[in-house]
Amino acid sequence: MSATRDGLLVWPEGPVLLNRVPSDFAPELPLDRCTLVHGFAPELAAWSGYGVQTADEIGTDYAASLTALPRVRDHGRALIAMAMQATVPGGLVLIDGQKTDGIESLLKVLRPHLELEVVSKSHGKLLIARRPDQVPAPIAAWAGLKPAAPEGWHTALGGFSANAVDTGSELLARSLPTPAGKVCDLGAGWGYLAPAILAHPKVTSLDLVEAEKAALDAARLNVTDPKAQFHWTDARTFGPKRSFDMVVMNPPFHTGRAAEPDLGRAFIAAAAGLLRPKGQLVLVANRHLPYESDLAQRFAQVTPLVQEAGFKVIHARIPTRAA
């Protein structure tokens, strides 16, 4: 966001809401007056060095708000509505977004309801408006958007597989080797795998690790077994080391539109470090993702279990000391 640097934007006096704003925006923001609300644990960690105040929920009476548009349309609209409602009448409402995340279509939707200034960027736009005395009804209604969750489940707006059970996770749930002892689900999402794991009587505990707070909050509603514990943190840095008998995961493989296999590789490295000497990892991945060589470097035994519907389930046992 270069509008401040280029003199196109002057921040008003008073508190500023940063609504899911990435940490690389920090140098251009009045951080001493900002409150950051962000549900993604790795971004919170990236922000930690800036000393900005954080909150779990959006407050009220902000002189200005800046919302960074996420990938999922309804998630972005809900964030915009909540930020606008939290900004004082006449306050500055800013929305920053990439073309690939729908900023162009959002602009068309907002124009009939708001007087907008548009600052173009190389890959997106910054939309600038004044909050009217009353938030326009069509925009205010966005605050109530919810995902069409699979029957019987709670899910998170904007989260992975919010509207349907992911095919890979479903395949993993019915392909699991018998779990026992202490089990960890890395990147647990809204907890779909947990019932399949906890159904086995030899499981003594299940740690659900998830970076997205809203997804983990949904998992708490879906998984009520007292053997389950919940951790809002980055799966790539979760500990303690050498403490689990089994790790299961459906690792993410993108943060944007393009595939990024290094994310999955980082999950594999984290899993190897978490496992006891005779521990085992079971993962599902898109068939084309090249994880086998990474698994072979970190585990003594690597066995493909099943391939189906474009996915593969792999079983790795006995992490090596290199892990």
Buried (B, 14 or more C-beta within 10 A) or exposed (E): BEBBEEEEBEBBEBBBBBBBBBBEBBEBBBBEBBBBBBBBBBBBBBBEEEEBEEEEEBEEEBBBBBBBBBBBBBBBBBBBBBBBBBBBEEBBBBBBBBEEBBBEEBBEBBEEBBEBEEBEBEEBBBBBBBBBEEBBEEBBEBBEBEBEBBEEBBBBBBBBBBEEBBBBBBBBBEBBBEBBEBBBBBBBBBBBBBEBBBEEEEBEBBBBBBBBBBBBBBBBEBBEEEBBEBBBBBBBBBEEEEBBBBBBBBBBBEEEEEEEBEBBBBBBBBBBBBBBEEBBBBBBBBEEBEBBEBBEBBBEEBBEBBEBEEBBBBBBBBBEEEB
